[in-house]
């Protein structure tokens, strides 16, 4: 029986949007660094999680089986 790979192979690390989203995460960390300490567990974490979510959705979308599934990410 021949083994087939069900996942589409996409070099997501070469995508412009992947590179831009990584830069966006770093920018968010830099910008939120000087925020007041009382925002540490509220606004700062929310901004950072949102930026990271974009980046991770790109990676996850590239590993999906079909074009339709990739479009959801």
Secondary structure, DSSP 8 states (H G I E B T S, - for coil): ------S----GGG-HHHHHHHHHHHHHHHHHHTS-GGGIIIIIHHHHHHHHHHHHHHHHHHT-SSHHHHHH-
